[in-house]
Amino acid sequence: MPSFFTDLAQQYIDGEWRPGKGSWDIIDFNPYSGEKLASITVATSGEVDQAYRAAERAQPGWADTNPYARRTVLEKALRVVEEREAEIGEAIVAELGGTRLKAGFELHLAKEFLREAIQLTLRSTGQILPSPTEGKENRVYRLPVGVVGVISPFNFPFLLSLKSVAPALALGNAVVLKPHQSTPVCGGTLIAKLFEEAGLPAGLLNVVVTDIAEIGDSLLEHPVPQVISFTGSDTIGRHVATVCAAHLKRAVLELGGNSALIVLDDADVDYAVDAAVFSRYIHQGQVCMAANRILVDRSVEQEFTEKFVAKVASLRVGDPADPATHIGPLISSSQADAVSKLVDETVEAGATALLHGRADGNLVSPSVLTGLAADSPVLQQEIFGPVALLVPFDGEDEAVRIANDTPYGLSGAVHTGNIERGVRVGQRIRTGMVHINDGTVHDEPIVPFGGEKNSGLGRLNGESMLEAFTTQKWISVQHGRSQFPF
């Protein structure tokens, strides 16, 4: 496996694999074993410029390419992923500490999103609209924006890079992708390799492995990209939005969350426990849609809590390469330390630890906290780790109030024996997505995916990709003669 990473430990600019010209290296580690997977010399601002200029040169010809031909390239990319699925799964386990289950989940979704991108090549249609002016015809064309900058995160790097890259390419754009420095291969150069094997012309996808310490805001401020698609924390997302606004660029932001999974008094408790455990602990809790807060009606609180804690305690923590492992390592030692410190501080402030997780290297065993004060800071923040907060409530109104008492608004879930009751509660929760009698962690290719409040701007998936990565142009045709006042 190390040779897999070292072979992809380069920049990919204008169809060429080459080392970066920066003065330092990003070291790619296996977060479980600490093994060095690769060393990548960072790209400089000059190389970011070269990547964007290559994209700028290549994009017009790609936009003029018959969409059926573009579809063929996307179809080949899907076949490459299918042929190399086992190898990609191993890379996900090694580079980001994903369990076998998580790797399979990510690969399944990545293939589904590629299938949707294939269809998207043929959906950029225009319109002819009527005019109040006699003899005039209004044509509305939908055109690619040109060049898209994509910045992807470390938690689902393969999926979340492809999720923007593939639709942007399908719609006739060129792309410059910057993966997270903790997952430069799965989130970046691996995707470049797959599209290279699929026959994508040079210059249309460029990957720069670098860091803000080297390039500052040059990836955002560069005059070529018209859209920046960013997935990551709300803190960085706010900065991305500010810089984009200053340069009149469109920003599509998929940011953090603090989702609530609500268990009403008529819920199937055993099923709700299963949904809550998955929603909180999938990929060690490093998921923006994870159920940070689990809200339980007091009438079922004792039963739910006992069953929830027992199930969480049974989760196996360890080597992500072992198929029996449920919880693998966090992405870095700093993240593991931060989560452990947060749990300790919350308990010291008066919370009760029904399970108190401990750190062993990057492995952090699960915690379950209850007895939280209403103004506890931990209830307001996103926890990127295996920590569940159990919060009791009395009745629907209080559940909705607590669920909405957060600056975030990404996902959520409601468990109830009455589906329409669940829908009514879901409509009152200010989030971009709510799932009735299910978990909080879901993504599908054709549904609008995105958040409210601090959880982002805009939507992705399906028709929303057209809004994200194309623009509209009005061309009027006067078949007669207009009358002018002078």
C-alpha positions, 0 to 999 in steps of 0.5 A: 500500500505505501507504493500506492501513496508514493506513486500519487504524491505529486501535484497534477497540473495541466495533465502533468505529474510533478513535484511541488516547488514549495519549501516544505513537505506535507507528510501523509500519515496513517492515523492508526499506525502512525506509518508514513504513507507519503511525503508531498512537497507543497504547491506554491501560489505560482503553481496555483496560478499555473493550475488555474491558467491551465484550466482556463485554457482547456475549459472553452474546448471542453464546453464546446464538446458534445455533451454525449462525449463528455458523458463518455468520459464520466462513464469511463471514470465510473468504470475505473472506480468500479475496477479499482474499488478494492484498492480505493477502499484500502486507501480510505482505511489507511489514509483517514482511518476509516473502518471497512464499513465506512469505506464501503459506505463512502465508495457506494455513495461515490459511485452513485454520485458519479452515475448522477454526474453522467446524467447531468451532462445532458440536463443543461437545457435552455428555454425560449420565453415569451416577450411583451415586445412584438416580434421578439424572441427571448432565448435563455441559455444555461452555460458553464461558469468556466472554472470551479475551485473545489476545497474538500475535507478530510472526513469523506475526502473521496466522496466529497471531492467527487461530489463537486468535481464530477458535476462541474466537469459534466456541465462543461467546466474545468476544475482546480481541486485542493484536498485537505492536507491530511488526505491529499491522496484520497481527496485529491491525486487519486481522483486526478489519476482516475480521470486521467485513466478515463481519458479526461483531456489535460488541464480540465482537472488540476490538483494542488496539494498545499496549505494556506501557510504556503499560498494564503488566499491565492486559491480564493482570490485568483481571478480565473475561478468564478465559483468556489465549492468548499466543504469544511468547518464553519469557521473556515467557511465564513472566511471563504465566503468573505473572500469570495464576496470581496471578489464577487465570486459565487461560494457554495458552502457545505459546513458543520452541523450540530444535528439533533435526533429526537425520540418522541414518546411514541417512538420504537425505542429499540429502533431509535437506539440503533439509529442514534448509535449509528448517527453519532458514532459512524466514522468516529463521529467525524461527520457533519451530519452526525447526531451530536445531540440526542433528545429523548422524551422523559417518558422513554428516557430511562429505557432509551438511555439504558439500551443506548449506553449498553449498545455504545459500550459494545462498540469495538474500538481499534484497527480500522482494517479489522472488519470487526472494528466499529470505531477507528482513530480520529484523523490526528493526535490534536483532534484526539486530544481536543475531544478528550479535553472537551469531555473532561471539561464538560464532566468537570462542569457538572455533566454525568458521564455514563461512559467516559471515553479515553484516548489511546493515541489517536483512538478515542473510546466513546463517551455518553454524557447527560445531565448537561446544564441548558447553557452548557457550551458543549450543546452549542458546538459541533463535536467531531468525535465519538461523544453523544449528548443525551438531553431529556425533554417534555413534549414536542414544543420543548424538543423543537425549542432545544433542537433549534437552540444552536447556530447550526442547521444541517440535518436532524431526525425525528422518531415517532410512531406517527409519521405525519406527526414526525413530519410536522415536528420536522417542519419546525426544525430549522435545518436543511434536512430532517429524516423521519424514523431514520438516522441523521447521516444521509446523502443521495444524488438527486435530493437538495443537500445543504444547511441553514444558518451556520451550516452553509450556503446553497445546495448540491446534488441533482438539479441544484448542481445546475444552479451551483456550476452553471450560469444563465444568459439571456439572448433576445432576437428581434424578428421584426423592427423595434420602435425607439423613442429617438 
